[in-house]
Amino acid sequence: SSGSSGINAEYGPVYFDLRALVSLPRLMRDAATLLYDAARDMKYTCICGVPYTALPIATVISVDHDIPMVIRRKEMKDYGTKKMVEGIFEAGESCLIIEDVITTGGSILETVDILEKAGLKATDGVVLLDRQQGGHVNLSNNNFNIKSVFNISEILNTLQKEGDIDQETVEKTLEFIEKNKLF
């Protein structure tokens, strides 16, 4: 959903909160299908959703397409296995990263680092929404291939066509994004 409550320093006048997808199963399945389709030319043997919003989406992809999934912890527990990556995998396997939104690409790069330390290869990923603030460039500069299902310009144009936001909001948001590119 989009909200417009002033201008946030990182996100601008429009914020997309995809965490609500977990409460909308059909929409979450649609998002998972779009991400799976976006990855059709990528080679991988397992998937990993970036914590936390992309985890349920990755789970749907895993179950619907019988693809093994690994879970990247955000923090190491001081009990149990103490692993940062949970699941069954072989060293050297290629892992596709699933993400909901990218702004800088930092969460993906952090996930790549953790997966690689665990022995997986992580060079490809798919994201539902690219905020067009430089994340794509940052990931590319770090030899990571990312495919986006949607970008913010497309979403804004659709919302305007449907009458959900006005032209001024579109212009303010695009201006904000242009002035606040991080890479």
Secondary structure, DSSP 8 states (H G I E B T S, - for coil): -EE-SS-BTTTBT-EE-GGGGGG-HHHHHHHHHHHHHHTTT---SEEEE-TTTHHHHHHHHHHHHT--B-EE-SS--SSTT--SEES---TT-EEEEEEEEESSSHHHHHHHHHHHHTT-EEEEEEEEEE-SSSHHHHHHHTT-EEEEEEEHHHHHHHHHHTTSS-HHHHHHHHHHHHHT---
